[in-house]
Amino acid sequence: MKKISLKNNAKCISTFDFSTLYTKLPHDKLIEVLNKIVDFCFKGGRRNKIGINYLGSANWIQDSKSCTHTYNKDLIVEAVFYLISQCNFSIGNALLQQTIGIPMGGDPAPFWANLFLFFL
């Protein structure tokens, strides 16, 4: 910082606090951003599905003949919505639904946080 300051090159210096990103992010905003990223990924290509073969590798495909699982854009959007909006947990005998923050403990949580920040 001191070196930049001495050169008088810095146009703007900003700081951000990401310590509450997981816990404070509204679900509707997270879903909106992830849907825009999914739309971007599926835009413009002739291959409109993601296929996963029996070895576990994923590729963009047009037909699903050689794949064990296939996912189109609508299915991915639906899955993201479900995983975020239906995150339930229990404390004692109470069953609670998480309504804000990235659901923790799931495999995609760090990726969702990174994609959200990338989008912004």
ChimeraX commands (.cxc) that place a marker at each C-alpha (Angstrom):
marker #1 position 0.00,0.00,0.00 radius 0.5
marker #1 position 2.80,2.40,0.89 radius 0.5
marker #1 position 4.58,1.66,-2.40 radius 0.5
marker #1 position 1.42,2.38,-4.41 radius 0.5
marker #1 position 0.81,5.54,-2.41 radius 0.5
marker #1 position 4.32,6.84,-3.07 radius 0.5
marker #1 position 3.91,6.33,-6.83 radius 0.5
marker #1 position 0.59,8.23,-6.82 radius 0.5
marker #1 position -0.82,5.48,-9.10 radius 0.5
marker #1 position -3.77,4.37,-6.99 radius 0.5
marker #1 position -7.05,5.67,-8.35 radius 0.5
marker #1 position -9.19,3.93,-5.76 radius 0.5
marker #1 position -8.47,1.78,-2.75 radius 0.5
marker #1 position -11.35,-0.26,-1.35 radius 0.5
marker #1 position -11.67,-2.88,1.32 radius 0.5
marker #1 position -14.36,-5.50,1.70 radius 0.5
marker #1 position -15.44,-7.76,4.54 radius 0.5
marker #1 position -16.31,-11.23,3.27 radius 0.5
marker #1 position -16.49,-12.81,6.72 radius 0.5
marker #1 position -20.30,-12.73,6.68 radius 0.5
marker #1 position -20.78,-13.67,3.03 radius 0.5
marker #1 position -22.02,-17.18,3.79 radius 0.5
marker #1 position -24.39,-16.10,6.55 radius 0.5
marker #1 position -25.85,-12.83,5.23 radius 0.5
marker #1 position -26.44,-13.47,1.54 radius 0.5
marker #1 position -30.19,-13.34,0.69 radius 0.5
marker #1 position -31.44,-16.49,-1.02 radius 0.5
marker #1 position -33.32,-14.60,-3.73 radius 0.5
marker #1 position -30.19,-12.66,-4.72 radius 0.5
marker #1 position -28.04,-15.83,-4.68 radius 0.5
marker #1 position -30.55,-17.72,-6.86 radius 0.5
marker #1 position -30.83,-14.76,-9.25 radius 0.5
marker #1 position -27.06,-14.54,-9.70 radius 0.5
marker #1 position -26.58,-18.30,-10.12 radius 0.5
marker #1 position -29.41,-18.40,-12.70 radius 0.5
marker #1 position -27.71,-15.64,-14.70 radius 0.5
marker #1 position -24.45,-17.60,-14.63 radius 0.5
marker #1 position -26.24,-20.78,-15.78 radius 0.5
marker #1 position -27.90,-18.79,-18.60 radius 0.5
marker #1 position -24.51,-17.44,-19.63 radius 0.5
marker #1 position -22.96,-20.92,-19.68 radius 0.5
marker #1 position -25.70,-22.36,-21.91 radius 0.5
marker #1 position -25.86,-19.35,-24.26 radius 0.5
marker #1 position -24.74,-19.61,-27.87 radius 0.5
marker #1 position -23.72,-23.23,-28.18 radius 0.5
marker #1 position -25.24,-26.04,-30.23 radius 0.5
marker #1 position -24.79,-28.51,-27.41 radius 0.5
marker #1 position -27.54,-27.84,-24.92 radius 0.5
marker #1 position -26.88,-30.48,-22.25 radius 0.5
marker #1 position -24.15,-31.49,-19.88 radius 0.5
marker #1 position -23.50,-35.21,-19.98 radius 0.5
marker #1 position -21.66,-37.24,-17.37 radius 0.5
marker #1 position -20.28,-40.58,-18.48 radius 0.5
marker #1 position -19.73,-43.70,-16.40 radius 0.5
marker #1 position -16.19,-42.52,-15.50 radius 0.5
marker #1 position -17.54,-39.30,-14.02 radius 0.5
marker #1 position -16.24,-36.85,-16.61 radius 0.5
marker #1 position -18.60,-34.12,-17.81 radius 0.5
marker #1 position -18.91,-32.71,-21.33 radius 0.5
marker #1 position -21.24,-30.49,-23.33 radius 0.5
marker #1 position -23.41,-32.82,-25.46 radius 0.5
marker #1 position -26.22,-32.72,-27.98 radius 0.5
marker #1 position -27.61,-36.20,-27.36 radius 0.5
marker #1 position -27.39,-38.45,-24.33 radius 0.5
marker #1 position -26.49,-41.79,-25.92 radius 0.5
marker #1 position -23.12,-42.27,-24.23 radius 0.5
marker #1 position -23.91,-40.65,-20.88 radius 0.5
marker #1 position -25.23,-42.05,-17.66 radius 0.5
marker #1 position -26.63,-38.68,-16.54 radius 0.5
marker #1 position -27.66,-35.61,-18.55 radius 0.5
marker #1 position -28.60,-32.15,-17.35 radius 0.5
marker #1 position -30.15,-29.33,-19.35 radius 0.5
marker #1 position -30.35,-25.68,-18.30 radius 0.5
marker #1 position -33.84,-25.97,-16.79 radius 0.5
marker #1 position -32.87,-28.96,-14.67 radius 0.5
marker #1 position -29.79,-27.18,-13.30 radius 0.5
marker #1 position -31.80,-24.04,-12.49 radius 0.5
marker #1 position -34.42,-26.19,-10.73 radius 0.5
marker #1 position -31.76,-28.07,-8.75 radius 0.5
marker #1 position -30.02,-24.86,-7.62 radius 0.5
marker #1 position -33.35,-23.39,-6.51 radius 0.5
marker #1 position -34.24,-26.54,-4.58 radius 0.5
marker #1 position -30.86,-26.90,-2.88 radius 0.5
marker #1 position -30.89,-23.27,-1.71 radius 0.5
marker #1 position -34.55,-22.84,-0.81 radius 0.5
marker #1 position -35.10,-26.22,0.85 radius 0.5
marker #1 position -32.19,-26.24,3.28 radius 0.5
marker #1 position -33.56,-27.58,6.55 radius 0.5
marker #1 position -31.80,-28.39,9.79 radius 0.5
marker #1 position -32.78,-29.43,13.28 radius 0.5
marker #1 position -31.90,-28.11,16.68 radius 0.5
marker #1 position -33.17,-30.44,19.37 radius 0.5
marker #1 position -36.74,-31.28,18.42 radius 0.5
marker #1 position -37.22,-28.19,16.24 radius 0.5
marker #1 position -37.00,-28.44,12.46 radius 0.5
marker #1 position -35.95,-25.11,10.94 radius 0.5
marker #1 position -35.61,-23.85,7.39 radius 0.5
marker #1 position -32.69,-21.62,6.48 radius 0.5
marker #1 position -33.96,-18.46,4.76 radius 0.5
marker #1 position -30.78,-16.41,4.44 radius 0.5
marker #1 position -27.15,-17.30,3.80 radius 0.5
marker #1 position -25.51,-19.96,1.69 radius 0.5
marker #1 position -26.45,-23.39,3.03 radius 0.5
marker #1 position -23.33,-24.66,4.77 radius 0.5
marker #1 position -22.07,-28.19,4.69 radius 0.5
marker #1 position -23.13,-28.87,1.12 radius 0.5
marker #1 position -20.50,-29.52,-1.53 radius 0.5
marker #1 position -21.52,-26.57,-3.75 radius 0.5
marker #1 position -21.43,-23.91,-0.97 radius 0.5
marker #1 position -17.86,-22.63,-1.61 radius 0.5
marker #1 position -18.43,-22.69,-5.38 radius 0.5
marker #1 position -21.66,-20.71,-5.03 radius 0.5
marker #1 position -19.86,-18.11,-2.91 radius 0.5
marker #1 position -17.05,-17.82,-5.47 radius 0.5
marker #1 position -19.49,-17.57,-8.38 radius 0.5
marker #1 position -21.50,-14.91,-6.56 radius 0.5
marker #1 position -18.38,-12.83,-5.98 radius 0.5
marker #1 position -17.21,-13.39,-9.56 radius 0.5
marker #1 position -20.55,-12.15,-10.88 radius 0.5
marker #1 position -20.38,-8.98,-8.78 radius 0.5
marker link #1:1,2 radius 0.2
marker link #1:2,3 radius 0.2
marker link #1:3,4 radius 0.2
marker link #1:4,5 radius 0.2
marker link #1:5,6 radius 0.2
marker link #1:6,7 radius 0.2
marker link #1:7,8 radius 0.2
marker link #1:8,9 radius 0.2
marker link #1:9,10 radius 0.2
marker link #1:10,11 radius 0.2
marker link #1:11,12 radius 0.2
marker link #1:12,13 radius 0.2
marker link #1:13,14 radius 0.2
marker link #1:14,15 radius 0.2
marker link #1:15,16 radius 0.2
marker link #1:16,17 radius 0.2
marker link #1:17,18 radius 0.2
marker link #1:18,19 radius 0.2
marker link #1:19,20 radius 0.2
marker link #1:20,21 radius 0.2
marker link #1:21,22 radius 0.2
marker link #1:22,23 radius 0.2
marker link #1:23,24 radius 0.2
marker link #1:24,25 radius 0.2
marker link #1:25,26 radius 0.2
marker link #1:26,27 radius 0.2
marker link #1:27,28 radius 0.2
marker link #1:28,29 radius 0.2
marker link #1:29,30 radius 0.2
marker link #1:30,31 radius 0.2
marker link #1:31,32 radius 0.2
marker link #1:32,33 radius 0.2
marker link #1:33,34 radius 0.2
marker link #1:34,35 radius 0.2
marker link #1:35,36 radius 0.2
marker link #1:36,37 radius 0.2
marker link #1:37,38 radius 0.2
marker link #1:38,39 radius 0.2
marker link #1:39,40 radius 0.2
marker link #1:40,41 radius 0.2
marker link #1:41,42 radius 0.2
marker link #1:42,43 radius 0.2
marker link #1:43,44 radius 0.2
marker link #1:44,45 radius 0.2
marker link #1:45,46 radius 0.2
marker link #1:46,47 radius 0.2
marker link #1:47,48 radius 0.2
marker link #1:48,49 radius 0.2
marker link #1:49,50 radius 0.2
marker link #1:50,51 radius 0.2
marker link #1:51,52 radius 0.2
marker link #1:52,53 radius 0.2
marker link #1:53,54 radius 0.2
marker link #1:54,55 radius 0.2
marker link #1:55,56 radius 0.2
marker link #1:56,57 radius 0.2
marker link #1:57,58 radius 0.2
marker link #1:58,59 radius 0.2
marker link #1:59,60 radius 0.2
marker link #1:60,61 radius 0.2
marker link #1:61,62 radius 0.2
marker link #1:62,63 radius 0.2
marker link #1:63,64 radius 0.2
marker link #1:64,65 radius 0.2
marker link #1:65,66 radius 0.2
marker link #1:66,67 radius 0.2
marker link #1:67,68 radius 0.2
marker link #1:68,69 radius 0.2
marker link #1:69,70 radius 0.2
marker link #1:70,71 radius 0.2
marker link #1:71,72 radius 0.2
marker link #1:72,73 radius 0.2
marker link #1:73,74 radius 0.2
marker link #1:74,75 radius 0.2
marker link #1:75,76 radius 0.2
marker link #1:76,77 radius 0.2
marker link #1:77,78 radius 0.2
marker link #1:78,79 radius 0.2
marker link #1:79,80 radius 0.2
marker link #1:80,81 radius 0.2
marker link #1:81,82 radius 0.2
marker link #1:82,83 radius 0.2
marker link #1:83,84 radius 0.2
marker link #1:84,85 radius 0.2
marker link #1:85,86 radius 0.2
marker link #1:86,87 radius 0.2
marker link #1:87,88 radius 0.2
marker link #1:88,89 radius 0.2
marker link #1:89,90 radius 0.2
marker link #1:90,91 radius 0.2
marker link #1:91,92 radius 0.2
marker link #1:92,93 radius 0.2
marker link #1:93,94 radius 0.2
marker link #1:94,95 radius 0.2
marker link #1:95,96 radius 0.2
marker link #1:96,97 radius 0.2
marker link #1:97,98 radius 0.2
marker link #1:98,99 radius 0.2
marker link #1:99,100 radius 0.2
marker link #1:100,101 radius 0.2
marker link #1:101,102 radius 0.2
marker link #1:102,103 radius 0.2
marker link #1:103,104 radius 0.2
marker link #1:104,105 radius 0.2
marker link #1:105,106 radius 0.2
marker link #1:106,107 radius 0.2
marker link #1:107,108 radius 0.2
marker link #1:108,109 radius 0.2
marker link #1:109,110 radius 0.2
marker link #1:110,111 radius 0.2
marker link #1:111,112 radius 0.2
marker link #1:112,113 radius 0.2
marker link #1:113,114 radius 0.2
marker link #1:114,115 radius 0.2
marker link #1:115,116 radius 0.2
marker link #1:116,117 radius 0.2
marker link #1:117,118 radius 0.2
marker link #1:118,119 radius 0.2
marker link #1:119,120 radius 0.2
view
